[in-house]
Amino acid sequence: MARETLKSFLDELYVRYNRSDLIHTDPVVHLHGYIDPADREVVGFMTAALAYGRVAQIIRSVTVALSKLGPSPAETVTSASAGELEECFRDFKHRFTTGREMAELLFGVGEILRSRGSLNACFLEGVRPGEPTVLPALTSFVETVRLEGGVGRNSLLPSPSDGSACKRLNLFLRWMVRRDDVDPGGWVGVSPSQLLVPLDVHMHRTARTLGLTSRRQADMKTVLEITERFRMIEPGDPVKYDFALTRPGIEGNGEWDRLKANLLKLFPTGSEKTIGMGDQ
């Protein structure tokens, strides 16, 4: 019974928060300004790469970066040389990310577009038939971008092979693969059922409160565990609730406290067995 109760709670939260009028406080807002899938995937990749730190700062940094790429970011990165991109982003800074790192990343993206036509096509090269998650394809994708762009150990491009939770890359995949009022979609060949939870501090805290994990380390093992728990609730779309669940922690104004209070009403003991890990 616990699982059905939890699903009802999550579906109510999805209806409440997963709305287009709330994306203005989320980096995904930048993707909604681009109709062309080629531009959208470039903007999405760059935006996700910068999605660390305070949301307001992320949105400001992405706005600055987009102003340097012109009306068609895909066309710009495809035609620009490494030197041109480095000069373009010479004065760019986002927390500890330098303009040089951003230029390297975008040059790698441009190389992929020149050789494969799209990031989508590049990602599909690593998709294995019958694979339950995107993990193998994501690992292959990162290796290809690193190799093609000579990116190396760029802080903007972590890899699952390093043990990273790859929150930003999984966020990018959520944006590109899913399609609803929040996630604009645009990619083909990847099923929402294969996506992995973008694990940040808000989702980790929420997942522990829900009893979807007891792990304290936010690594790929925890990502896989939480995703599998969500897959039991929503088999075809395990990251469906990501935006809605992270809103209370991001929005503030007591939203997280209200969310937790509602959970305690549903699951008074607060135990892992009662909230998400039992009744399997």
Secondary structure, DSSP 8 states (H G I E B T S, - for coil): -HHHHHHHHHHHHHHHH--GGGGGGSGGGGGGG--SHHHHHHHHHHHHHT--S-HHHHHHHHHHHHHTT-S-HHHHHHH--HHHHHHHTTT-EETTEEHHHHHHHHHHHHHHHHHHSSHHHHHHTT--TT-SSSHHHHHHHHHHHHHHHT--S-TT---GGGT---HHHHHHHHHHH--SSS------S--GGG------HHHHHHHHHHTS----S-SHHHHHHHHHHHHHHSTT-TTTTHHHHHHHHHH-TTHHHHHHHHHHHHSTT--HIIIIIS--
